[in-house]
Protein backbone atom coordinates (compact mmCIF):
# COMPACT_ATOMS: atom_id res chain seq x y z
CA UNK A 1 0.00 0.00 0.00
CA UNK A 2 1.23 3.49 -0.80
CA UNK A 3 2.90 5.24 2.14
CA UNK A 4 2.23 8.90 2.81
CA UNK A 5 4.29 11.52 4.61
CA UNK A 6 2.55 12.94 7.66
CA UNK A 7 4.27 15.84 9.35
CA UNK A 8 2.83 18.21 11.90
CA UNK A 9 4.01 21.46 13.32
CA UNK A 10 2.60 24.18 15.51
CA UNK A 11 1.19 27.13 13.57
CA UNK A 12 3.87 29.50 14.82
CA UNK A 13 3.49 32.85 13.13
CA UNK A 14 6.37 34.86 11.76
CA UNK A 15 6.77 38.25 13.40
CA UNK A 16 7.87 41.28 11.40
CA UNK A 17 8.69 44.35 13.52
CA UNK A 18 10.31 46.09 10.54
CA UNK A 19 9.86 43.79 7.58
CA UNK A 20 12.41 41.39 9.11
CA UNK A 21 11.21 37.81 9.14
CA UNK A 22 11.98 35.73 12.20
CA UNK A 23 10.28 32.44 12.92
CA UNK A 24 8.85 31.82 16.36
CA UNK A 25 10.06 28.55 17.88
CA UNK A 26 7.72 25.70 17.06
CA UNK A 27 6.66 23.17 19.67
CA UNK A 28 7.08 19.56 18.69
CA UNK A 29 3.82 17.77 18.09
CA UNK A 30 3.19 14.09 18.76
CA UNK A 31 3.89 11.85 15.80
CA UNK A 32 0.81 10.96 13.80
CA UNK A 33 0.11 7.40 12.77
CA UNK A 34 -2.51 5.98 10.44
CA UNK A 35 -3.17 2.70 8.75
CA UNK A 36 -1.00 3.92 5.87
CA UNK A 37 2.09 4.30 8.04
CA UNK A 38 4.41 7.28 8.43
CA UNK A 39 7.23 7.99 6.02
CA UNK A 40 10.24 9.97 7.24
CA UNK A 41 11.46 12.92 5.21
CA UNK A 42 14.73 12.46 3.30
CA UNK A 43 17.78 13.86 4.98
CA UNK A 44 18.79 16.06 2.05
CA UNK A 45 22.30 14.61 1.96
CA UNK A 46 24.22 14.90 -1.28
CA UNK A 47 23.10 12.29 -3.80
CA UNK A 48 24.76 11.16 -7.03
CA UNK A 49 24.27 13.33 -10.11
CA UNK A 50 23.31 10.30 -12.21
CA UNK A 51 20.46 8.03 -11.17
CA UNK A 52 21.89 4.54 -10.81
CA UNK A 53 19.26 1.81 -10.69
CA UNK A 54 19.47 -1.89 -11.51
CA UNK A 55 16.54 -4.09 -12.50
CA UNK A 56 17.06 -6.11 -9.31
CA UNK A 57 16.39 -2.96 -7.24
CA UNK A 58 12.84 -2.59 -8.57
CA UNK A 59 9.74 -3.87 -6.85
CA UNK A 60 6.85 -5.36 -8.77
CA UNK A 61 3.77 -3.18 -9.09
CA UNK A 62 1.51 -4.47 -6.30
CA UNK A 63 -1.77 -6.10 -7.26
CA UNK A 64 -4.59 -3.52 -7.57
CA UNK A 65 -2.08 -0.73 -6.95
CA UNK A 66 -3.59 2.62 -8.11
CA UNK A 67 -0.83 4.11 -10.25
CA UNK A 68 -1.01 7.80 -11.11
CA UNK A 69 -2.29 8.67 -14.57
CA UNK A 70 1.14 10.24 -15.14
CA UNK A 71 2.92 6.90 -15.62
CA UNK A 72 4.24 4.92 -18.56
CA UNK A 73 5.46 1.40 -19.22
CA UNK A 74 8.80 1.43 -21.03
CA UNK A 75 10.46 -1.51 -22.74
CA UNK A 76 14.04 -0.92 -21.63
CA UNK A 77 16.24 -1.94 -18.72
CA UNK A 78 16.06 0.04 -15.49
CA UNK A 79 19.64 1.35 -15.76
CA UNK A 80 18.96 2.90 -19.18
CA UNK A 81 15.64 4.43 -18.10
CA UNK A 82 17.13 5.94 -14.94
CA UNK A 83 20.06 7.39 -16.90
CA UNK A 84 17.70 8.97 -19.44
CA UNK A 85 15.64 10.55 -16.65
CA UNK A 86 18.64 11.96 -14.77
CA UNK A 87 19.98 13.42 -18.03
CA UNK A 88 16.73 15.21 -18.82
CA UNK A 89 16.41 16.47 -15.25
CA UNK A 90 19.84 18.08 -15.54
CA UNK A 91 19.00 19.54 -18.95
CA UNK A 92 15.76 21.02 -17.55
CA UNK A 93 17.58 22.34 -14.45
CA UNK A 94 15.37 20.32 -12.12
CA UNK A 95 16.99 19.53 -8.79
CA UNK A 96 16.88 15.83 -7.97
CA UNK A 97 17.79 13.69 -5.00
CA UNK A 98 18.09 9.99 -5.80
CA UNK A 99 17.45 7.19 -3.36
CA UNK A 100 17.37 3.68 -4.80
CA UNK A 101 14.34 3.43 -7.14
CA UNK A 102 12.93 6.83 -6.06
CA UNK A 103 13.78 10.40 -7.05
CA UNK A 104 12.72 13.55 -5.20
CA UNK A 105 12.56 16.53 -7.59
CA UNK A 106 11.98 20.29 -7.49
CA UNK A 107 11.79 22.71 -10.42
CA UNK A 108 12.99 26.32 -10.55
CA UNK A 109 9.44 27.53 -9.94
CA UNK A 110 9.15 25.41 -6.78
CA UNK A 111 7.07 22.56 -8.16
CA UNK A 112 7.80 19.44 -6.15
CA UNK A 113 7.23 15.93 -7.46
CA UNK A 114 8.43 12.35 -7.06
CA UNK A 115 9.53 9.79 -9.64
CA UNK A 116 9.43 6.08 -8.87
CA UNK A 117 10.40 3.07 -10.94
CA UNK A 118 8.64 -0.31 -10.73
CA UNK A 119 9.18 -3.63 -12.43
CA UNK A 120 6.32 -4.57 -14.72
CA UNK A 121 7.01 -8.33 -14.45
CA UNK A 122 9.23 -10.88 -12.78
CA UNK A 123 11.86 -10.35 -15.48
CA UNK A 124 12.00 -6.61 -14.72
CA UNK A 125 10.48 -5.64 -18.07
CA UNK A 126 8.79 -3.37 -18.84
CA UNK A 127 9.91 -0.65 -16.45
CA UNK A 128 7.00 1.36 -15.04
CA UNK A 129 7.80 5.06 -14.50
CA UNK A 130 5.39 6.92 -12.21
CA UNK A 131 5.56 10.70 -11.70
CA UNK A 132 3.56 12.13 -8.80
CA UNK A 133 3.07 15.85 -8.09
CA UNK A 134 3.42 16.91 -4.46
CA UNK A 135 3.18 20.71 -4.60
CA UNK A 136 3.25 23.68 -6.95
CA UNK A 137 1.66 24.64 -10.25
CA UNK A 138 -0.18 21.81 -12.01
CA UNK A 139 0.47 23.24 -15.47
CA UNK A 140 4.19 23.62 -14.78
CA UNK A 141 4.27 20.07 -13.43
CA UNK A 142 2.62 18.68 -16.56
CA UNK A 143 5.17 20.39 -18.83
CA UNK A 144 8.00 18.83 -16.88
CA UNK A 145 6.21 15.48 -16.57
CA UNK A 146 5.70 15.10 -20.32
CA UNK A 147 9.35 15.83 -21.01
CA UNK A 148 10.49 13.35 -18.35
CA UNK A 149 8.25 10.53 -19.56
CA UNK A 150 9.16 11.16 -23.21
CA UNK A 151 12.86 11.16 -22.33
CA UNK A 152 12.42 7.93 -20.37
CA UNK A 153 11.09 6.34 -23.58
CA UNK A 154 14.16 7.53 -25.47
CA UNK A 155 12.43 10.30 -27.46
CA UNK A 156 14.13 13.55 -28.49
CA UNK A 157 12.80 16.17 -26.06
CA UNK A 158 14.88 19.22 -26.98
CA UNK A 159 11.86 21.26 -28.07
CA UNK A 160 9.88 20.13 -25.04
CA UNK A 161 12.69 21.23 -22.74
CA UNK A 162 12.77 24.69 -24.32
CA UNK A 163 8.99 25.05 -23.92
CA UNK A 164 9.16 23.92 -20.27
CA UNK A 165 12.03 26.29 -19.40
CA UNK A 166 11.88 29.75 -17.80
CA UNK A 167 9.69 32.16 -19.75
CA UNK A 168 11.48 35.45 -20.39
CA UNK A 169 9.38 36.48 -23.37
CA UNK A 170 5.79 36.21 -24.57
CA UNK A 171 4.35 32.69 -24.34
CA UNK A 172 4.25 30.90 -27.73
CA UNK A 173 0.44 31.13 -27.96
CA UNK A 174 0.51 34.97 -27.77
CA UNK A 175 1.43 36.76 -30.99
CA UNK A 176 1.18 40.23 -29.44
CA UNK A 177 0.82 41.85 -25.98
CA UNK A 178 -2.64 41.67 -24.46
CA UNK A 179 -2.99 45.47 -24.62
CA UNK A 180 -2.84 45.32 -28.42
CA UNK A 181 -5.81 42.96 -28.80
CA UNK A 182 -8.66 44.36 -30.93
CA UNK A 183 -11.27 43.85 -28.22
CA UNK A 184 -9.33 46.18 -25.89
CA UNK A 185 -8.66 49.01 -28.32
CA UNK A 186 -11.78 50.94 -27.25
CA UNK A 187 -11.02 50.55 -23.54
CA UNK A 188 -9.31 53.52 -21.96
CA UNK A 189 -6.03 52.37 -20.41
CA UNK A 190 -5.71 52.75 -16.67
CA UNK A 191 -2.35 54.06 -15.54
CA UNK A 192 -0.61 51.63 -13.24
CA UNK A 193 0.43 53.00 -9.85
CA UNK A 194 3.44 51.04 -8.54
CA UNK A 195 3.17 52.76 -5.14
CA UNK A 196 -0.28 51.29 -4.57
CA UNK A 197 1.03 47.83 -5.45
CA UNK A 198 4.01 48.29 -3.12
CA UNK A 199 1.76 49.46 -0.27
CA UNK A 200 -0.35 46.33 -0.67
CA UNK A 201 2.76 44.15 -0.85
CA UNK A 202 4.26 45.67 2.30
CA UNK A 203 1.00 44.94 4.10
CA UNK A 204 1.34 41.29 3.11
CA UNK A 205 5.00 41.16 4.17
CA UNK A 206 4.16 42.58 7.61
CA UNK A 207 1.41 40.06 8.18
CA UNK A 208 1.88 37.44 10.87
CA UNK A 209 0.72 34.69 8.50
CA UNK A 210 3.30 32.70 6.57
CA UNK A 211 1.09 32.19 3.53
CA UNK A 212 0.48 35.93 3.30
CA UNK A 213 4.21 36.65 3.58
CA UNK A 214 4.88 34.24 0.73
CA UNK A 215 2.16 35.85 -1.37
CA UNK A 216 3.78 39.26 -0.81
CA UNK A 217 7.13 38.02 -2.09
CA UNK A 218 5.49 36.30 -5.06
CA UNK A 219 3.80 39.61 -5.84
CA UNK A 220 7.20 41.34 -5.86
CA UNK A 221 8.53 38.65 -8.21
CA UNK A 222 5.80 39.59 -10.69
CA UNK A 223 6.21 43.35 -10.17
CA UNK A 224 9.92 43.17 -11.02
CA UNK A 225 9.45 40.96 -14.09
CA UNK A 226 8.82 42.98 -17.30
CA UNK A 227 7.23 39.89 -18.86
CA UNK A 228 4.54 39.72 -16.17
CA UNK A 229 3.88 43.42 -15.55
CA UNK A 230 4.12 46.72 -17.41
CA UNK A 231 7.77 47.54 -18.23
CA UNK A 232 7.46 51.00 -16.65
CA UNK A 233 6.09 49.47 -13.44
CA UNK A 234 8.89 46.88 -13.40
CA UNK A 235 11.51 49.65 -13.69
CA UNK A 236 9.89 51.71 -10.91
CA UNK A 237 9.56 48.81 -8.47
CA UNK A 238 13.05 47.48 -9.31
CA UNK A 239 14.59 50.89 -8.58
CA UNK A 240 12.72 51.08 -5.29
CA UNK A 241 14.22 47.75 -4.25
CA UNK A 242 17.74 48.05 -5.64
CA UNK A 243 18.47 51.76 -5.15
CA UNK A 244 16.76 51.92 -1.77
CA UNK A 245 13.76 54.02 -0.80
CA UNK A 246 13.18 55.32 2.75
CA UNK A 247 9.43 55.37 2.20
CA UNK A 248 9.17 51.63 1.63
CA UNK A 249 12.47 50.36 3.12
CA UNK A 250 12.31 47.05 1.25
CA UNK A 251 15.88 46.45 0.17
CA UNK A 252 17.64 45.39 3.35
CA UNK A 253 14.58 43.57 4.67
CA UNK A 254 14.45 41.44 1.54
CA UNK A 255 18.21 40.88 1.48
CA UNK A 256 18.11 39.61 5.06
CA UNK A 257 16.03 36.69 3.84
CA UNK A 258 18.93 35.51 1.68
CA UNK A 259 20.93 34.78 4.84
CA UNK A 260 20.77 31.17 5.92
CA UNK A 261 20.53 32.08 9.60
CA UNK A 262 17.50 34.33 9.07
CA UNK A 263 15.36 31.47 10.43
CA UNK A 264 16.19 29.19 13.34
CA UNK A 265 14.05 26.30 12.18
CA UNK A 266 16.47 23.41 11.70
CA UNK A 267 14.38 21.27 14.02
CA UNK A 268 11.13 21.85 12.16
CA UNK A 269 10.70 20.37 8.68
CA UNK A 270 7.73 22.50 7.62
CA UNK A 271 9.24 25.80 8.73
CA UNK A 272 12.57 24.85 7.18
CA UNK A 273 10.85 24.25 3.83
CA UNK A 274 9.04 27.56 4.19
CA UNK A 275 12.33 29.34 4.89
CA UNK A 276 13.94 27.78 1.79
CA UNK A 277 10.98 28.86 -0.33
CA UNK A 278 11.18 32.43 1.02
CA UNK A 279 14.91 32.54 0.30
CA UNK A 280 14.27 31.36 -3.26
CA UNK A 281 11.67 34.09 -3.80
CA UNK A 282 13.96 36.84 -2.46
CA UNK A 283 16.77 35.74 -4.76
CA UNK A 284 14.35 35.76 -7.69
CA UNK A 285 13.27 39.30 -6.78
CA UNK A 286 16.87 40.52 -6.69
CA UNK A 287 17.69 38.71 -9.95
CA UNK A 288 14.74 40.37 -11.72
CA UNK A 289 15.35 43.80 -10.21
CA UNK A 290 19.11 43.85 -10.84
CA UNK A 291 18.59 42.80 -14.47
CA UNK A 292 16.04 45.61 -14.96
CA UNK A 293 18.28 48.23 -13.30
CA UNK A 294 21.30 47.08 -15.28
CA UNK A 295 19.38 47.46 -18.53
CA UNK A 296 18.04 50.84 -17.40
CA UNK A 297 21.60 52.05 -16.70
CA UNK A 298 21.05 53.16 -13.11
CA UNK A 299 22.98 50.30 -11.52
CA UNK A 300 26.46 51.72 -12.25
CA UNK A 301 25.87 54.92 -10.27
CA UNK A 302 24.11 53.07 -7.45
CA UNK A 303 27.02 50.67 -6.83
CA UNK A 304 29.45 53.58 -6.96
CA UNK A 305 27.52 55.71 -4.45
CA UNK A 306 26.33 53.01 -2.03
CA UNK A 307 28.58 50.59 -0.18
CA UNK A 308 25.59 48.31 0.50
CA UNK A 309 26.24 46.34 -2.68
CA UNK A 310 29.88 45.54 -1.90
CA UNK A 311 29.54 45.08 1.85
CA UNK A 312 26.28 43.13 2.03
CA UNK A 313 24.75 42.02 -1.27
CA UNK A 314 27.77 40.48 -3.03
CA UNK A 315 28.90 38.45 0.05
CA UNK A 316 25.33 37.13 0.44
CA UNK A 317 25.23 36.04 -3.21
CA UNK A 318 28.63 34.36 -2.96
CA UNK A 319 27.49 32.47 0.15
CA UNK A 320 24.52 31.19 -1.83
CA UNK A 321 26.80 30.02 -4.63
CA UNK A 322 28.86 28.07 -2.10
CA UNK A 323 25.73 26.01 -1.36
CA UNK A 324 25.19 25.06 -5.02
CA UNK A 325 25.54 21.35 -4.28
CA UNK A 326 22.56 21.39 -1.91
CA UNK A 327 20.44 24.01 -3.71
CA UNK A 328 21.37 24.57 -7.35
CA UNK A 329 18.24 26.60 -8.15
CA UNK A 330 19.09 29.27 -5.58
CA UNK A 331 22.70 29.26 -6.76
CA UNK A 332 21.45 29.90 -10.30
CA UNK A 333 19.47 32.93 -9.13
CA UNK A 334 22.53 34.20 -7.24
CA UNK A 335 24.70 33.79 -10.35
CA UNK A 336 22.12 35.71 -12.37
CA UNK A 337 22.30 38.53 -9.81
CA UNK A 338 26.10 38.58 -10.04
CA UNK A 339 25.98 38.67 -13.84
CA UNK A 340 23.91 41.87 -13.71
CA UNK A 341 26.34 43.41 -11.21
CA UNK A 342 29.36 42.39 -13.31
CA UNK A 343 27.80 43.83 -16.46
CA UNK A 344 26.74 47.06 -14.77
CA UNK A 345 29.62 48.04 -12.51
CA UNK A 346 33.42 47.85 -12.57
CA UNK A 347 33.37 48.32 -8.78
CA UNK A 348 31.20 45.22 -8.38
CA UNK A 349 33.55 43.23 -10.63
CA UNK A 350 36.53 44.25 -8.53
CA UNK A 351 34.75 43.42 -5.27
CA UNK A 352 33.74 40.04 -6.65
CA UNK A 353 37.32 39.11 -7.52
CA UNK A 354 38.64 40.35 -4.17
CA UNK A 355 36.14 38.09 -2.37
CA UNK A 356 37.28 34.99 -4.23
CA UNK A 357 34.36 35.12 -6.62
CA UNK A 358 36.19 33.44 -9.49
CA UNK A 359 36.96 30.29 -7.50
CA UNK A 360 33.42 30.17 -6.09
CA UNK A 361 31.92 30.58 -9.56
CA UNK A 362 34.15 27.80 -10.91
CA UNK A 363 33.01 25.43 -8.16
CA UNK A 364 29.36 26.30 -8.83
CA UNK A 365 29.97 25.78 -12.53
CA UNK A 366 31.26 22.28 -11.83
CA UNK A 367 28.09 21.54 -9.86
CA UNK A 368 26.00 22.86 -12.74
CA UNK A 369 27.76 20.57 -15.22
CA UNK A 370 26.69 17.61 -13.13
CA UNK A 371 23.22 18.66 -12.04
CA UNK A 372 21.80 21.96 -13.38
CA UNK A 373 22.00 23.36 -16.93
CA UNK A 374 20.87 26.90 -16.06
CA UNK A 375 23.50 27.18 -13.33
CA UNK A 376 26.11 26.05 -15.86
CA UNK A 377 25.06 28.71 -18.37
CA UNK A 378 24.87 31.56 -15.88
CA UNK A 379 28.20 30.84 -14.19
CA UNK A 380 29.84 30.59 -17.63
CA UNK A 381 28.52 34.06 -18.45
CA UNK A 382 29.90 35.44 -15.17
CA UNK A 383 33.31 33.84 -15.64
CA UNK A 384 33.53 34.98 -19.26
CA UNK A 385 32.76 38.56 -18.24
CA UNK A 386 35.33 38.51 -15.43
CA UNK A 387 38.06 37.02 -17.64
CA UNK A 388 37.35 39.53 -20.41
CA UNK A 389 37.61 42.35 -17.87
CA UNK A 390 40.91 40.99 -16.50
CA UNK A 391 42.45 40.60 -19.95
CA UNK A 392 41.23 44.04 -21.05
CA UNK A 393 42.75 45.76 -18.03
C-alpha positions in Angstrom: 0.0 0.0 0.0 1.2 3.5 -0.8 2.9 5.2 2.1 2.2 8.9 2.8 4.3 11.5 4.6 2.6 12.9 7.7 4.3 15.8 9.3 2.8 18.2 11.9 4.0 21.5 13.3 2.6 24.2 15.5 1.2 27.1 13.6 3.9 29.5 14.8 3.5 32.9 13.1 6.4 34.9 11.8 6.8 38.2 13.4 7.9 41.3 11.4 8.7 44.3 13.5 10.3 46.1 10.5 9.9 43.8 7.6 12.4 41.4 9.1 11.2 37.8 9.1 12.0 35.7 12.2 10.3 32.4 12.9 8.9 31.8 16.4 10.1 28.5 17.9 7.7 25.7 17.1 6.7 23.2 19.7 7.1 19.6 18.7 3.8 17.8 18.1 3.2 14.1 18.8 3.9 11.8 15.8 0.8 11.0 13.8 0.1 7.4 12.8 -2.5 6.0 10.4 -3.2 2.7 8.8 -1.0 3.9 5.9 2.1 4.3 8.0 4.4 7.3 8.4 7.2 8.0 6.0 10.2 10.0 7.2 11.5 12.9 5.2 14.7 12.5 3.3 17.8 13.9 5.0 18.8 16.1 2.0 22.3 14.6 2.0 24.2 14.9 -1.3 23.1 12.3 -3.8 24.8 11.2 -7.0 24.3 13.3 -10.1 23.3 10.3 -12.2 20.5 8.0 -11.2 21.9 4.5 -10.8 19.3 1.8 -10.7 19.5 -1.9 -11.5 16.5 -4.1 -12.5 17.1 -6.1 -9.3 16.4 -3.0 -7.2 12.8 -2.6 -8.6 9.7 -3.9 -6.8 6.9 -5.4 -8.8 3.8 -3.2 -9.1 1.5 -4.5 -6.3 -1.8 -6.1 -7.3 -4.6 -3.5 -7.6 -2.1 -0.7 -7.0 -3.6 2.6 -8.1 -0.8 4.1 -10.2 -1.0 7.8 -11.1 -2.3 8.7 -14.6 1.1 10.2 -15.1 2.9 6.9 -15.6 4.2 4.9 -18.6 5.5 1.4 -19.2 8.8 1.4 -21.0 10.5 -1.5 -22.7 14.0 -0.9 -21.6 16.2 -1.9 -18.7 16.1 0.0 -15.5 19.6 1.3 -15.8 19.0 2.9 -19.2 15.6 4.4 -18.1 17.1 5.9 -14.9 20.1 7.4 -16.9 17.7 9.0 -19.4 15.6 10.5 -16.7 18.6 12.0 -14.8 20.0 13.4 -18.0 16.7 15.2 -18.8 16.4 16.5 -15.2 19.8 18.1 -15.5 19.0 19.5 -18.9 15.8 21.0 -17.6 17.6 22.3 -14.4 15.4 20.3 -12.1 17.0 19.5 -8.8 16.9 15.8 -8.0 17.8 13.7 -5.0 18.1 10.0 -5.8 17.4 7.2 -3.4 17.4 3.7 -4.8 14.3 3.4 -7.1 12.9 6.8 -6.1 13.8 10.4 -7.0 12.7 13.5 -5.2 12.6 16.5 -7.6 12.0 20.3 -7.5 11.8 22.7 -10.4 13.0 26.3 -10.6 9.4 27.5 -9.9 9.2 25.4 -6.8 7.1 22.6 -8.2 7.8 19.4 -6.1 7.2 15.9 -7.5 8.4 12.3 -7.1 9.5 9.8 -9.6 9.4 6.1 -8.9 10.4 3.1 -10.9 8.6 -0.3 -10.7 9.2 -3.6 -12.4 6.3 -4.6 -14.7 7.0 -8.3 -14.5 9.2 -10.9 -12.8 11.9 -10.3 -15.5 12.0 -6.6 -14.7 10.5 -5.6 -18.1 8.8 -3.4 -18.8 9.9 -0.6 -16.4 7.0 1.4 -15.0 7.8 5.1 -14.5 5.4 6.9 -12.2 5.6 10.7 -11.7 3.6 12.1 -8.8 3.1 15.9 -8.1 3.4 16.9 -4.5 3.2 20.7 -4.6 3.3 23.7 -6.9 1.7 24.6 -10.2 -0.2 21.8 -12.0 0.5 23.2 -15.5 4.2 23.6 -14.8 4.3 20.1 -13.4 2.6 18.7 -16.6 5.2 20.4 -18.8 8.0 18.8 -16.9 6.2 15.5 -16.6 5.7 15.1 -20.3 9.3 15.8 -21.0 10.5 13.3 -18.4 8.2 10.5 -19.6 9.2 11.2 -23.2 12.9 11.2 -22.3 12.4 7.9 -20.4 11.1 6.3 -23.6 14.2 7.5 -25.5 12.4 10.3 -27.5 14.1 13.5 -28.5 12.8 16.2 -26.1 14.9 19.2 -27.0 11.9 21.3 -28.1 9.9 20.1 -25.0 12.7 21.2 -22.7 12.8 24.7 -24.3 9.0 25.0 -23.9 9.2 23.9 -20.3 12.0 26.3 -19.4 11.9 29.8 -17.8 9.7 32.2 -19.8 11.5 35.5 -20.4 9.4 36.5 -23.4 5.8 36.2 -24.6 4.3 32.7 -24.3 4.2 30.9 -27.7 0.4 31.1 -28.0 0.5 35.0 -27.8 1.4 36.8 -31.0 1.2 40.2 -29.4 0.8 41.8 -26.0 -2.6 41.7 -24.5 -3.0 45.5 -24.6 -2.8 45.3 -28.4 -5.8 43.0 -28.8 -8.7 44.4 -30.9 -11.3 43.9 -28.2 -9.3 46.2 -25.9 -8.7 49.0 -28.3 -11.8 50.9 -27.2 -11.0 50.6 -23.5 -9.3 53.5 -22.0 -6.0 52.4 -20.4 -5.7 52.8 -16.7 -2.4 54.1 -15.5 -0.6 51.6 -13.2 0.4 53.0 -9.9 3.4 51.0 -8.5 3.2 52.8 -5.1 -0.3 51.3 -4.6 1.0 47.8 -5.5 4.0 48.3 -3.1 1.8 49.5 -0.3 -0.3 46.3 -0.7 2.8 44.2 -0.8 4.3 45.7 2.3 1.0 44.9 4.1 1.3 41.3 3.1 5.0 41.2 4.2 4.2 42.6 7.6 1.4 40.1 8.2 1.9 37.4 10.9 0.7 34.7 8.5 3.3 32.7 6.6 1.1 32.2 3.5 0.5 35.9 3.3 4.2 36.7 3.6 4.9 34.2 0.7 2.2 35.9 -1.4 3.8 39.3 -0.8 7.1 38.0 -2.1 5.5 36.3 -5.1 3.8 39.6 -5.8 7.2 41.3 -5.9 8.5 38.6 -8.2 5.8 39.6 -10.7 6.2 43.3 -10.2 9.9 43.2 -11.0 9.4 41.0 -14.1 8.8 43.0 -17.3 7.2 39.9 -18.9 4.5 39.7 -16.2 3.9 43.4 -15.5 4.1 46.7 -17.4 7.8 47.5 -18.2 7.5 51.0 -16.6 6.1 49.5 -13.4 8.9 46.9 -13.4 11.5 49.7 -13.7 9.9 51.7 -10.9 9.6 48.8 -8.5 13.0 47.5 -9.3 14.6 50.9 -8.6 12.7 51.1 -5.3 14.2 47.8 -4.2 17.7 48.0 -5.6 18.5 51.8 -5.2 16.8 51.9 -1.8 13.8 54.0 -0.8 13.2 55.3 2.8 9.4 55.4 2.2 9.2 51.6 1.6 12.5 50.4 3.1 12.3 47.1 1.2 15.9 46.5 0.2 17.6 45.4 3.4 14.6 43.6 4.7 14.4 41.4 1.5 18.2 40.9 1.5 18.1 39.6 5.1 16.0 36.7 3.8 18.9 35.5 1.7 20.9 34.8 4.8 20.8 31.2 5.9 20.5 32.1 9.6 17.5 34.3 9.1 15.4 31.5 10.4 16.2 29.2 13.3 14.1 26.3 12.2 16.5 23.4 11.7 14.4 21.3 14.0 11.1 21.8 12.2 10.7 20.4 8.7 7.7 22.5 7.6 9.2 25.8 8.7 12.6 24.9 7.2 10.9 24.2 3.8 9.0 27.6 4.2 12.3 29.3 4.9 13.9 27.8 1.8 11.0 28.9 -0.3 11.2 32.4 1.0 14.9 32.5 0.3 14.3 31.4 -3.3 11.7 34.1 -3.8 14.0 36.8 -2.5 16.8 35.7 -4.8 14.3 35.8 -7.7 13.3 39.3 -6.8 16.9 40.5 -6.7 17.7 38.7 -9.9 14.7 40.4 -11.7 15.3 43.8 -10.2 19.1 43.8 -10.8 18.6 42.8 -14.5 16.0 45.6 -15.0 18.3 48.2 -13.3 21.3 47.1 -15.3 19.4 47.5 -18.5 18.0 50.8 -17.4 21.6 52.1 -16.7 21.1 53.2 -13.1 23.0 50.3 -11.5 26.5 51.7 -12.2 25.9 54.9 -10.3 24.1 53.1 -7.5 27.0 50.7 -6.8 29.5 53.6 -7.0 27.5 55.7 -4.4 26.3 53.0 -2.0 28.6 50.6 -0.2 25.6 48.3 0.5 26.2 46.3 -2.7 29.9 45.5 -1.9 29.5 45.1 1.9 26.3 43.1 2.0 24.8 42.0 -1.3 27.8 40.5 -3.0 28.9 38.5 0.0 25.3 37.1 0.4 25.2 36.0 -3.2 28.6 34.4 -3.0 27.5 32.5 0.1 24.5 31.2 -1.8 26.8 30.0 -4.6 28.9 28.1 -2.1 25.7 26.0 -1.4 25.2 25.1 -5.0 25.5 21.4 -4.3 22.6 21.4 -1.9 20.4 24.0 -3.7 21.4 24.6 -7.3 18.2 26.6 -8.1 19.1 29.3 -5.6 22.7 29.3 -6.8 21.5 29.9 -10.3 19.5 32.9 -9.1 22.5 34.2 -7.2 24.7 33.8 -10.4 22.1 35.7 -12.4 22.3 38.5 -9.8 26.1 38.6 -10.0 26.0 38.7 -13.8 23.9 41.9 -13.7 26.3 43.4 -11.2 29.4 42.4 -13.3 27.8 43.8 -16.5 26.7 47.1 -14.8 29.6 48.0 -12.5 33.4 47.9 -12.6 33.4 48.3 -8.8 31.2 45.2 -8.4 33.6 43.2 -10.6 36.5 44.3 -8.5 34.7 43.4 -5.3 33.7 40.0 -6.6 37.3 39.1 -7.5 38.6 40.4 -4.2 36.1 38.1 -2.4 37.3 35.0 -4.2 34.4 35.1 -6.6 36.2 33.4 -9.5 37.0 30.3 -7.5 33.4 30.2 -6.1 31.9 30.6 -9.6 34.1 27.8 -10.9 33.0 25.4 -8.2 29.4 26.3 -8.8 30.0 25.8 -12.5 31.3 22.3 -11.8 28.1 21.5 -9.9 26.0 22.9 -12.7 27.8 20.6 -15.2 26.7 17.6 -13.1 23.2 18.7 -12.0 21.8 22.0 -13.4 22.0 23.4 -16.9 20.9 26.9 -16.1 23.5 27.2 -13.3 26.1 26.1 -15.9 25.1 28.7 -18.4 24.9 31.6 -15.9 28.2 30.8 -14.2 29.8 30.6 -17.6 28.5 34.1 -18.4 29.9 35.4 -15.2 33.3 33.8 -15.6 33.5 35.0 -19.3 32.8 38.6 -18.2 35.3 38.5 -15.4 38.1 37.0 -17.6 37.3 39.5 -20.4 37.6 42.3 -17.9 40.9 41.0 -16.5 42.4 40.6 -19.9 41.2 44.0 -21.1 42.8 45.8 -18.0 
